[in-house]
Amino acid sequence: MALVRRSAQQLLDMRDRLHTLLEEQARIQFESGIGAAEVRSWQNSLPAFLTDVVDAGLGHVEVLLEHKLPHNPKRVDVVLCGTHPRRGTPSYVLVELKQWSHAEPAGDDLVRVPHYPEPVLHPVEQVRRYCHYLVDSTPSLAEQPGAVHGLAYLHNALESGVWRLSRYEMDEYGHLYTMDTRSRLVDRLRAPRHRPDHAGRRESGRGRPAQRPARASKPLLDLAAREIQEREQFVLLDEQQVAYSSVLQAVERARTNRTQTVVVVLGGPGSGKSVIALSLLGELARRGRSAYHATGSSAFTNTMRKVAAKRAPRVRSMFKYFNDFMVAEPRGLEVLICDEAHRIRETSVNRYTRAEVRERARRQVVELIDAASVPVFLLDEHQVVRPGEMGSLQEITAAAEALGCRVEVVHLAGQYRCGGSEFFDAWVAGLLGIGHRRATPWSELVTREDEDFVVRSAGSPADLEAWLLAQRSEFRGTARLAAGYCWRWSDPVVDGTKALVDDVEIGDWRRPWNAKPDKRVPDAPESHYWASDERGFGQVGCVYTAQGFEYDWAGVIFGPDFVRRDGRWVARREHSHDPAVRRASEEHFHRLVRNTYKVLLTRGMRGVCVYSTDAETREYLEELAR
């Protein structure tokens, strides 16, 4: 999906209004404005590059501008579509355009650009990773070696101004050109020749859910063992790779300069935080660095221990809880990766903590920072769902600076779950009244017929469950049904054998919650594995078993604790069965309940279906899901 597609000559002929056309298309497709800086980059970069394309005798070649990668929020500046001159097979050139006139290496694959507050990915590495991702995501391209090429063009820079960047390793997926190496760029551009049907076929075949490429929907858990034990399985893009490289650089600084750096990675649901965590853990293990992965989630930690240690039991020891570091040796680790760090609590003390340890207890965030030379915190401040969870950029930064640590912050952009949909985040924010987003029907946000993600509403819980079954049967994949914590959660009954109790009762529809922690039930997965064990379907999951996980098809039941009244959301404490959340203050209670539904809505990778037990709320959901 591209914002604009024309021949190179047609685009060059409209150079004076091309940025306006792109801005209009972005407003239509993204339902939001585009920043002034991006508009300026279109004005400055596109005419320069298109002139080179036409000068190369390729004015007839089809060009895609701002092309969205399959099932991914990232966009490639330019894609040239043609035919290989010798083989007659499709040929695509991905191009990243930069206005930079100066840049300096910042170690590994990062560069520092004047006036940029943080390091960014080397442009060659950026386009190279786009190429890898596109090939991995498109089976037809994977079967045709040599069909995809990549280049980065710094059209305002002289090679002398970025000569150290040009020493970076180049290959067919990534070459660097500057203003004074334009002639070499033109020579390289002469290779593709026009054949527009290839581009059309690739875009039209991008895949609705039934055609979705396997690479695009790799479940995190299925890859964990190989990621940690064998080799890297994920292609990290842009800010993800910046976060990854920042941590590895901090590790080297700690070893050579004995400095302590805290790296904070901020991102919303599906932005790739856990992918970064696993990639780092795998790479650090391969390098022989001492590293642990820690979370505050029993379900996530236990699942990772089970999956990642399937063939190597000792790998289990790499997965810890936040409260495992109360008496850790200061800087005893090189790296501590704190995933789901929004779940950090005030203290690690609980009822099982020994008295002598309790007396020496510090704030949990301080314990985690003190445990490693490079503590890494990956978090989403809008996923706090329990009182006492306090992981935030402000809390971590204040604690780190008080301990004399250097702090680096990386902001992740985009949505890699939910089909990589650029619209779904906006839809959820509008639906739940988060920020200043306007509530907008899904059909008005999605104006392209090839949008990957599916949004539906159901008139009853039976219809919701039937929809999940139909998606699972027709398109394959995993499906789960989750709900707000609005019904009692009974211990399993014993009547000859243990069995779950049908606590979630809506009319004549009844289903059990997932199994309680430490309450094993035959033919049902333990609570830790509800999201990853196929036997989890048929039980209703809660936020504590769903958070941190993903599945293909998500069903969400809005209970009576969160309803629409007079055009606004109302959180009703009397309908909550969560003992901890019920004790929260009024303002905090509303935020916790809203965050609960945000988490549940953003678990699906291919689609979501919503239902409310409340008639007025159900009507609202039906209107927005149409």
C-alpha positions in Angstrom: 0.0 0.0 0.0 1.6 3.3 -1.2 0.4 6.8 -0.7 1.0 7.6 -4.4 2.1 5.5 -7.4 2.9 6.8 -10.8 5.7 6.6 -13.4 8.8 8.5 -12.5 8.2 11.1 -15.2 4.6 11.7 -14.2 5.8 12.3 -10.6 8.6 14.6 -11.7 6.2 16.6 -13.9 4.1 17.3 -10.7 7.1 18.2 -8.5 5.7 21.5 -7.4 2.5 19.9 -5.9 3.7 16.4 -5.2 4.2 17.1 -1.5 0.6 18.4 -1.4 -0.8 15.2 -3.0 1.2 13.1 -0.5 -0.1 15.1 2.4 -3.7 14.7 1.2 -3.3 11.0 0.8 -1.7 10.7 4.2 -4.7 12.5 5.8 -7.1 10.2 4.0 -5.3 7.0 4.8 -3.9 7.7 8.3 -6.8 10.0 9.5 -4.2 12.4 10.9 -2.0 15.2 9.7 1.6 14.9 8.7 4.4 16.8 10.4 5.9 19.8 8.8 9.3 18.1 8.8 8.1 15.2 6.7 6.4 17.5 4.2 9.7 19.4 3.9 11.6 16.2 3.3 9.1 15.3 0.4 9.7 18.8 -1.1 13.5 18.6 -0.9 14.2 14.9 -1.5 11.7 13.6 -4.0 12.4 16.0 -6.9 16.1 15.4 -6.5 15.8 11.7 -6.7 13.2 11.6 -9.4 15.4 13.8 -11.5 18.1 11.2 -11.2 15.7 8.4 -12.1 14.6 10.2 -15.3 18.2 11.2 -16.2 19.0 7.4 -16.0 16.4 6.9 -18.8 13.9 5.4 -16.4 11.1 7.9 -16.6 8.7 5.2 -17.5 9.5 3.0 -14.4 6.6 2.8 -11.9 7.4 4.4 -8.6 5.7 3.8 -5.2 6.0 6.6 -2.7 5.7 6.0 1.0 5.1 2.3 0.6 3.8 0.5 3.7 5.6 -2.7 4.4 3.3 -5.8 4.7 1.7 -6.1 8.1 4.0 -3.4 9.5 3.6 0.3 10.2 6.9 1.2 8.6 7.0 2.9 5.2 9.7 2.9 2.6 10.4 6.3 1.0 10.5 5.0 -2.6 10.1 1.7 -4.3 11.1 1.4 -8.0 9.3 -1.5 -9.8 10.6 -3.0 -12.9 12.1 -6.1 -14.6 15.6 -7.6 -14.3 17.3 -6.8 -17.6 18.8 -10.3 -18.1 16.4 -12.7 -16.3 13.1 -10.9 -17.1 12.0 -11.4 -13.5 10.5 -8.8 -11.2 13.0 -6.3 -9.8 12.4 -3.9 -6.9 14.7 -1.2 -5.6 13.9 0.2 -2.1 15.2 3.7 -1.5 15.7 5.7 1.7 16.2 9.4 1.1 18.0 11.6 3.7 18.4 15.4 3.7 21.5 15.2 5.9 24.6 17.1 4.9 26.7 15.8 7.8 26.6 12.6 10.0 29.1 10.8 12.2 29.2 7.1 13.2 27.9 6.5 16.8 29.2 3.0 17.1 28.1 -0.3 15.5 25.1 0.5 13.2 24.1 3.9 14.7 24.9 7.4 13.5 24.6 10.8 15.0 23.1 13.6 13.0 23.3 17.3 13.9 20.2 18.6 15.6 18.9 15.0 16.2 18.5 14.4 20.0 19.2 10.7 19.8 21.3 8.4 17.6 19.5 6.9 14.6 20.1 3.8 12.5 22.7 4.0 9.8 20.7 4.6 6.5 22.3 1.6 4.8 21.3 -0.6 7.7 17.8 0.9 7.7 17.1 0.1 4.1 18.9 -3.3 4.4 16.5 -4.3 7.1 13.5 -3.1 5.1 14.7 -5.4 2.3 15.1 -8.4 4.6 11.7 -7.8 6.0 10.0 -7.4 2.6 11.6 -10.7 1.3 10.7 -12.5 4.6 7.1 -11.3 4.4 6.5 -12.0 0.7 6.8 -15.7 -0.3 7.0 -14.9 -4.0 10.1 -12.7 -3.4 11.7 -15.2 -1.1 11.6 -17.6 -4.0 13.4 -15.2 -6.4 16.9 -14.4 -5.1 18.1 -11.0 -6.4 14.6 -9.6 -6.9 15.1 -6.9 -4.2 17.8 -4.3 -3.8 18.2 -1.4 -1.5 20.0 2.0 -1.5 20.3 5.1 0.7 20.7 8.5 -1.0 22.1 11.5 0.9 21.5 13.9 -1.8 22.6 17.0 0.2 25.8 15.5 1.4 29.3 15.3 -0.1 31.1 12.1 0.5 33.7 14.0 2.5 31.0 15.1 4.9 29.9 11.5 5.6 32.9 9.6 4.5 33.0 7.5 7.7 29.5 6.4 7.0 30.4 5.3 3.5 33.0 2.9 5.1 30.0 0.9 6.5 29.6 -2.6 5.0 27.6 -2.5 1.8 25.7 -5.3 -0.1 22.9 -5.7 -2.6 20.4 -4.8 0.1 22.2 -1.6 1.1 24.4 0.9 -0.8 25.1 4.5 0.1 25.2 7.4 -2.4 25.8 11.1 -2.0 25.6 14.3 -4.0 29.1 13.8 -5.5 28.6 10.0 -6.2 25.4 10.7 -8.2 26.9 9.3 -11.4 27.4 5.9 -9.7 23.8 6.1 -8.5 22.5 6.7 -12.0 24.5 3.8 -13.3 23.0 1.6 -10.6 19.5 2.8 -11.4 19.7 1.7 -15.0 19.2 -1.9 -14.1 15.4 -2.0 -13.4 13.1 -1.7 -16.5 9.4 -1.0 -16.6 6.9 -3.7 -16.2 4.0 -2.3 -14.1 2.0 -5.5 -13.6 4.6 -6.9 -11.2 4.1 -4.0 -8.7 0.3 -4.4 -9.0 0.4 -8.1 -8.4 2.6 -7.7 -5.3 0.4 -5.1 -3.8 -2.9 -6.8 -4.5 -1.5 -10.0 -3.1 -0.3 -8.4 0.1 -2.8 -10.6 1.9 -6.0 -10.2 3.7 -6.0 -12.6 6.7 -6.6 -15.7 4.5 -3.5 -14.9 2.5 -1.3 -13.7 5.3 2.3 -14.7 4.9 3.6 -17.0 7.6 6.6 -14.7 8.3 4.4 -11.7 9.1 2.5 -13.5 11.9 5.3 -15.4 13.7 4.1 -15.8 17.2 6.6 -14.6 19.7 6.5 -17.8 21.8 7.0 -20.2 18.9 10.3 -18.5 18.2 11.7 -18.0 21.7 13.7 -21.2 21.8 15.5 -20.7 18.5 15.9 -17.0 19.3 17.8 -17.7 22.5 19.5 -21.0 21.7 20.4 -20.8 18.0 20.2 -17.7 16.0 18.3 -14.4 15.5 14.8 -15.0 14.1 13.5 -11.4 14.1 14.2 -8.5 11.8 14.4 -5.4 13.9 13.5 -2.2 12.1 14.4 1.4 12.8 13.9 2.3 16.4 13.8 -1.3 17.4 17.4 -1.7 16.1 18.4 1.6 17.7 17.3 0.2 21.1 19.1 -3.1 20.4 22.3 -1.4 19.4 22.1 1.2 22.2 22.1 -1.7 24.8 25.1 -3.5 23.1 27.0 -0.2 23.0 26.3 0.4 26.7 27.6 -3.1 27.5 30.9 -2.3 25.8 31.1 1.1 27.6 30.5 -0.7 30.9 33.3 -3.1 30.2 35.9 -0.5 29.0 35.0 2.5 31.1 33.2 0.9 34.0 30.2 3.1 33.5 26.6 2.2 34.3 23.9 3.1 31.7 20.1 2.7 32.1 18.3 2.2 28.8 14.6 2.9 28.7 12.6 1.7 25.8 9.0 3.1 25.5 6.4 1.7 23.1 2.7 0.8 22.9 1.2 -2.6 22.5 2.8 -4.5 19.6 5.6 -2.0 19.1 8.2 -4.8 19.5 9.4 -4.5 23.1 9.4 -8.2 23.8 11.0 -8.9 20.4 13.8 -6.6 21.3 14.1 -8.2 24.7 14.4 -11.7 23.3 16.8 -10.6 20.5 19.1 -9.0 23.1 19.0 -12.0 25.4 19.9 -14.3 22.5 22.8 -12.1 21.3 24.2 -11.5 24.8 24.1 -15.2 25.5 26.0 -15.9 22.3 28.6 -13.2 23.2 29.0 -14.9 26.6 27.7 -11.9 28.6 25.8 -12.4 31.8 22.2 -11.4 31.3 18.8 -12.2 32.7 15.3 -11.5 31.5 12.9 -10.3 34.2 9.2 -9.4 34.4 6.5 -8.9 37.0 4.2 -11.3 35.2 3.9 -14.9 36.4 2.2 -16.0 33.2 4.8 -14.5 30.9 7.8 -15.6 32.9 6.5 -19.2 33.3 5.6 -19.4 29.6 9.0 -18.2 28.6 10.7 -20.7 30.9 8.7 -23.5 29.4 9.1 -22.6 25.7 12.6 -21.3 25.7 13.9 -24.2 27.9 12.1 -26.9 25.9 15.4 -28.4 24.7 17.8 -26.9 27.2 16.5 -26.9 30.7 19.3 -24.6 32.0 17.8 -21.8 29.9 15.0 -21.6 32.5 17.4 -19.8 34.8 17.6 -16.8 32.4 14.0 -15.8 33.2 13.4 -14.1 36.5 10.9 -12.0 38.4 11.4 -8.4 39.4 11.4 -9.4 43.1 14.3 -11.9 42.6 16.8 -9.1 43.0 16.2 -7.9 46.5 19.6 -9.2 47.7 21.4 -9.3 44.4 25.1 -8.4 44.3 25.6 -4.8 43.0 26.4 -4.9 39.3 26.6 -8.7 39.5 25.1 -8.9 36.0 26.2 -7.2 32.9 22.6 -6.8 31.6 19.2 -7.1 33.3 16.4 -6.9 30.7 13.2 -5.8 32.5 10.3 -6.5 30.1 6.8 -5.3 30.9 8.5 -2.7 33.2 5.3 -0.8 33.7 4.5 -3.6 36.2 7.4 -2.6 38.6 6.0 -2.1 42.1 7.0 0.1 45.0 8.7 -2.7 46.8 9.6 -6.4 46.3 8.5 -7.3 49.8 5.6 -9.7 50.1 4.2 -12.0 52.8 6.9 -14.6 52.1 9.8 -12.2 52.5 12.1 -13.1 55.4 12.3 -10.6 58.2 16.0 -9.9 57.8 15.6 -9.3 54.1 12.5 -7.2 54.7 14.5 -4.8 56.9 17.0 -4.1 54.1 14.5 -3.8 51.3 14.7 -0.8 49.0 12.4 0.4 46.3 12.1 -2.2 43.6 13.3 0.1 40.7 16.5 0.8 42.7 17.1 -2.9 43.3 16.7 -3.6 39.5 19.0 -0.7 38.5 21.6 -1.7 41.1 21.7 -5.4 39.9 23.4 -4.8 36.5 25.9 -2.6 34.7 23.2 -2.1 32.0 19.6 -2.3 33.3 17.1 -2.2 30.4 13.5 -1.2 31.0 10.9 -1.9 28.3 7.5 -0.4 29.1 4.1 1.0 28.0 2.8 3.4 30.6 -0.8 2.8 29.4 -0.7 -0.9 30.4 -0.7 -0.4 34.2 -3.7 -2.5 35.3 -3.2 -3.0 39.0 -2.8 -0.6 42.0 0.8 -0.4 43.1 2.3 -0.8 39.5 4.4 2.2 39.0 6.9 1.6 36.2 7.2 4.9 34.3 9.8 6.9 32.5 9.7 9.5 35.3 10.2 7.0 38.1 13.0 5.1 36.4 14.8 8.2 35.3 14.6 9.8 38.7 15.9 6.6 40.4 18.7 6.2 37.8 19.9 9.8 38.1 19.9 9.6 41.9 22.2 6.6 41.6 24.5 8.5 39.2 23.6 6.5 36.1 23.6 7.7 32.5 20.1 7.4 31.0 19.3 6.7 27.4 15.7 6.7 26.1 14.4 5.1 22.9 10.9 5.7 21.7 9.3 3.0 19.6 6.9 4.0 16.9 4.2 1.9 15.2 2.2 -1.2 15.7 3.6 -4.6 14.7 0.8 -6.6 16.2 -2.7 -6.1 14.9 -1.7 -6.7 11.3 0.8 -3.7 11.6 -2.3 -1.6 11.2 -1.7 2.1 11.4 -5.4 2.6 12.1 -6.1 0.2 14.9 -4.1 2.1 17.6 -6.1 5.3 16.6 -9.4 3.3 16.7 -8.7 1.9 20.1 -7.7 5.3 21.5 -10.9 6.9 20.1 -13.1 4.0 21.3 -11.8 4.2 24.9 -11.4 8.0 25.1 -7.6 7.9 25.4 -5.9 11.2 24.7 -7.6 13.5 22.2 -8.5 10.9 19.6 -12.0 11.1 18.2 -14.2 8.0 18.3 -14.5 6.9 14.7 -16.2 3.9 13.0 -13.7 1.4 11.7 -15.0 1.6 8.2 -14.3 5.4 8.1 -10.7 4.9 9.2 -10.0 2.0 6.8 -10.5 3.4 3.4 -8.3 0.9 1.6 -9.9 -2.5 0.7 -6.6 -4.3 1.5 -6.4 -3.3 5.1 -5.1 -6.3 7.0 -6.8 -6.1 10.4 -10.4 -7.2 11.0 -12.7 -5.4 13.5 -16.2 -6.8 14.2 -18.9 -6.6 16.9 -21.2 -9.3 18.2 -24.7 -9.2 19.5 -24.2 -12.0 22.0 -21.4 -13.9 23.7 -22.5 -17.0 21.6 -22.1 -14.9 18.4 -18.7 -13.7 19.6 -17.5 -17.3 20.3 -18.9 -18.5 17.0 -17.0 -15.7 15.1 -13.8 -16.8 16.8 -14.4 -20.5 15.8 -15.2 -19.5 12.2 -11.9 -17.4 11.9 -9.9 -20.2 13.4 -11.5 -22.8 11.1 -11.3 -20.7 7.9 -8.0 -18.9 8.3 -6.3 -21.1 10.9 -4.3 -19.6 13.7 -5.0 -19.1 17.4 -8.1 -17.6 19.0 -8.9 -16.6 22.6 -11.8 -15.0 24.4 -11.1 -12.6 27.3 -13.2 -10.4 29.5 -13.1 -7.7 32.1 -12.9 -9.1 35.7 -16.6 -8.8 36.4 -17.6 -12.3 37.6 -16.5 -14.3 40.6 -13.6 -16.7 40.0 -14.3 -20.0 41.8 -11.9 -22.7 42.8 -12.3 -25.8 40.7 -15.0 -28.2 42.0 -14.3 -31.8 42.8 -17.1 -34.2 41.7 -15.2 -37.3 41.0 -12.6 -35.2 39.3 -11.6 -31.5 39.3 -13.4 -29.2 36.9 -13.6 -25.5 36.2 -16.7 -23.7 37.2 -18.8 -21.8 34.7 -18.5 -18.5 36.5 -18.8 -16.2 33.5 -22.6 -16.2 33.0 -24.4 -14.0 30.5 -28.0 -15.0 30.0 -28.0 -18.7 29.1 -24.3 -18.6 27.9 -21.8 -19.9 30.5 -18.1 -20.4 30.4 -15.3 -20.8 33.0 -12.5 -18.5 33.6 -9.0 -19.9 32.8 -7.6 -22.0 35.6 -6.4 -20.3 38.7 -2.6 -20.1 39.5 -1.5 -23.3 41.2 -4.9 -24.9 40.7 -4.3 -27.6 38.2 -7.4 -29.0 36.4 -7.4 -32.0 34.0 -7.8 -31.1 30.3 -7.2 -27.4 31.0 -3.8 -25.5 30.8 -2.3 -24.0 33.8 -3.1 -20.3 34.1 0.4 -19.4 32.9 -0.2 -21.1 29.6 -3.8 -20.1 28.8 -2.7 -17.9 25.9 -0.1 -20.3 24.4 -1.8 -23.7 25.0 -4.5 -24.7 22.4 -6.6 -26.0 25.2 -7.1 -22.4 26.4 -10.0 -21.9 23.9 -13.3 -22.5 25.6 -12.2 -20.7 28.8 -12.4 -16.9 29.4 -9.1 -15.3 30.0 -8.6 -12.2 32.2 -6.1 -9.4 31.8 -3.5 -11.1 34.0 -3.3 -14.1 31.7 -3.6 -12.2 28.5 -1.1 -9.3 29.1 2.2 -9.8 27.4 0.8 -12.4 24.9 -0.6 -12.4 21.4 -2.9 -14.6 19.4 -4.4 -14.3 15.9 -8.0 -13.7 16.8 -9.1 -11.8 19.9 -12.6 -11.8 21.4 -13.3 -9.2 24.1 -16.2 -9.1 26.4 -16.8 -5.7 28.0 -18.4 -6.4 31.4 -20.7 -4.1 33.5 -17.6 -2.5 35.1 -17.1 -0.2 32.1 -20.1 1.2 30.3 -21.2 4.1 28.2 -23.5 6.7 29.8 -24.5 10.0 28.3 -21.7 9.8 25.7 -18.9 9.0 28.1 -17.3 6.0 29.7 -18.2 5.2 33.3 -16.2 2.8 35.5 -18.4 1.1 38.1 -16.6 -0.3 41.1 -19.6 -2.3 42.3 -19.4 -4.6 39.3 -15.6 -5.3 39.6 -14.6 -8.6 41.1 -10.9 -7.7 41.1 -10.0 -7.3 44.9 -6.9 -5.2 44.2 -8.5 -2.8 41.6 -11.6 -2.3 43.8 -9.5 -0.7 46.4 -8.1 2.0 44.1 -9.1 5.6 44.3 -12.0 6.7 42.0 -9.7 8.4 39.4 -7.2 5.5 39.5 -10.0 2.9 39.3 -11.3 4.4 36.0 -7.8 4.4 34.5 -7.0 0.9 35.6 -10.3 -0.5 34.1 -9.8 1.4 30.9 -6.3 0.2 30.6 -7.5 -3.4 31.2 -9.7 -3.2 28.1 -6.9 -1.5 26.1 -4.7 -4.5 26.8 -7.4 -7.0 25.9 -8.3 -5.2 22.7 -4.6 -5.2 21.5 -3.8 -8.9 21.9 -5.0 -10.0 18.4 -2.6 -10.1 15.4 -5.3 -10.5 12.7 -8.6 -9.4 14.1 -10.8 -8.5 17.1 -14.5 -9.0 17.8 -16.1 -7.0 20.7 -19.3 -7.5 22.8 -20.7 -5.8 25.8 -23.1 -7.1 28.4 -24.7 -3.6 28.6 -27.2 -2.6 25.9 -26.1 1.1 25.6 -22.4 0.1 25.4 -23.2 -2.7 22.9 -24.9 -0.1 20.6 -21.8 2.1 20.9 -19.4 -0.8 20.1 -21.6 -1.8 17.1 -21.5 1.7 15.7 -17.7 1.9 16.0 -17.0 -1.6 14.7 -19.1 -1.3 11.6 
